Amino acid sequence: MKSFKSWKSLKRNALFDGGKCGLKMKQLPFMGVVCTVMLFIVYRTTNYQYKQTQMETKFHPFNTVEGSILSSGKLRGLPRGIVQGRSDLELRPLWSTSSSRSKVGVSTHGNLLAIPVGIKQKDNVDAIVQKFLPENFTVMLFHYDGNVDGWWDLEWSSKAVHIVAQNQTKWWFAKRFLHPAVVSVYDYIFLWDEDLGVENFDPGSYLEIVKSEGLEISQPALDPNSTDIHHRITVRSKRKKLHRRVYDIRGSIKCSTASEGPPCTGFVEGMAPVFSRAAWYCAWHLIQNDLVHGWGLDMKIGYCAQGDRTMKVGVVDREYIVHKGIQTLGGGGGPPSKKVTNSEDSAKRHGATPMDPRMEIRRQSTWELQIFKNRWNQAVEEDKNWVDPFARYQRRRKQSRHHH
């Protein structure tokens, strides 16, 4: 009897287990779908986070530097969340209303205009700044002649940032006061000379063109009637919105369809360059601390274009300027000396030609150009892991032309 009951119990258990097994078998396709969906969600989330990280690295590159400093232990004494890796040039009030306190930490300006200025060019600088103010620019003036007081009568002057250093160049100021950590909140940085005519220039329209065309480094074209035109590529073409290269067989430099680099393509001049945030992060590091005239930078600045310089560097024709070619720095005489030497006094008595500051500046610039070239060549030779990106682009274009 007992064995019969045991057999029935065994049969019932077997049927129950079989039912459970069947149920599990039916659930397998459903579980497979669920797993597939979950894997897809994980993939999309990971991919999104990766792309966000890439974008953050491009638009806020200083954040990666901040992270490396934190990990190195130099800021070990601070809680991580208190570290502010970036800043701006916004003026902050000493006191504020309750409504303005809610806006603390919010930058009101999206772009920066920085100009080296002397009091003799006050009217022209005023005309430039007046063009930029309606577009909500932060304005920064580098006073190379030491005269700041002469600017206070201009309405906008009290809202500008004034930096003073006697007889220093634009690149000297930029290296010291436009650190990427300070200007990384600005989308574009206009690092312009003071002798530019802006009657036919609109900053807002200019930025629309730059953004739509994907230019990381740019400049407005020069009116053909400008006083100083050094490179054909900077001259305005009336029939174009912008151009990225020039064709010219005159002179010592021949620019043809085969030309792959500056000054035929991938080139802007140093008088009125405009940098995106990412491009400036690179360009700032390219500026040499001790080579203050910046000669040679324009030929290498395309390496900071965040990609193919023949596409991401351009000259905007629709918004153009006039370069007046006014020589200001050093024009007021040579560097001050505390004491006149016997040889100098003798030279004056015998009618010797006094020192020409402009000639001396040109000699210094030429010497610095050679030093910069030597440093670049040495750096390329020493960095065995560096590969010239434009050699790669050039090979691709040749292969493409060959296939066509």
Secondary structure, DSSP 8 states (H G I E B T S, - for coil): -HHHHHHHHHHHHHHHHHHHHHHHHHHHHHHHHHHHHHHHHHHHHHHHHHHHHHHHHHH-THHHHHHHHHHHTTTTTS-GGG-----------SS--HHHHTTTT-----EEEEEEE-GGGHHHHHHHHHHHGGGTEEEEEEESSS--GGGTTSTTGGGSEEEE-TT--HHHHHHHH--HHHHTT-SEEEE--SSEE-TT--HHHHHHHHHHHT-SEEEEEE-TT-S----GGGB--TT-SEESB--B-SSSS-B-TT--STTTBS---TTS-EEEHHHHHHHHHHS-SS-TT-TTHHHHGGGGSSS-HHHHEEEEEEEEEEE-----TTTT-S---SS--HHHHHHHHTT-----HHHHHHHHHHHHHHHHHHHHHHHHHH-TT---HHHHHHHHHHHHHHH-
